[in-house]
Amino acid sequence: PIPGKHDLLLVRPVDAEWLARPVVAAIGAVLLVAMLTAWLVGRDLVLPLRHLARQMPRLEQPGPLDLPEARRRDEIGDLARALLRTRRALHDEQHARQNAEKLAVLGRMTAALAHEVQNPVAAIRMHAQLWRTAGDGGHAAAARTIEHEAGRIEGLLNQWLYLTRPEPPVLAAVS
């Protein structure tokens, strides 16, 4: 302080009406309603999302996947329906891949079997031709029968091999 100068201090009474019970009660009620509304809205969003997140590991497992969220008409329902479509597409793709693998194994087995049978049939046919041309007339009919039956077996083998070959792609103009 400066000597000879006096400070002036004004004292006003504190207005404590805003601290009165009705005002505090009203503010408390508004805060309580706001918190309850936030909790309800948050629960309506968070619980379905948590349920969807818990179902994610079950996507690859067989069996039904119950997602009640899929019946909703909001973004969470859209998400649940997309999850179910993705699961269905995943299962369809797995099923198609398993079928393709089975067909590939069957094709390899058929080709290997045809190859293994083709060699002995060719040897049988060759020996029947040699036997027929050897000049022994009594066995010529039997040799022709053996050649004929060996030819039938070769025809079956060729059909099997034809079925096991992959078809070439068909090229065509499209719109």
Sequence and secondary structure as in RCSB ss.txt:
>XXXX:A:sequence
PIPGKHDLLLVRPVDAEWLARPVVAAIGAVLLVAMLTAWLVGRDLVLPLRHLARQMPRLEQPGPLDLPEARRRDE
IGDLARALLRTRRALHDEQHARQNAEKLAVLGRMTAALAHEVQNPVAAIRMHAQLWRTAGDGGHAAAARTIEHEA
GRIEGLLNQWLYLTRPEPPVLAAVS
>XXXX:A:secstr
  TT            GGGSHHHHHHHHHHHHHHHHHHHHHHHHHHHHHHHHHHHGGGGSSSS    GGGG SSH
HHHHHHHHHHHHHHHHHHHHHHHHHHHHHHHHHHHHHHHHHHHHHHHHHHHHHHHHHHTT GGGHHHHHHHHHHH
HHHHHHHHHHHHHHS          
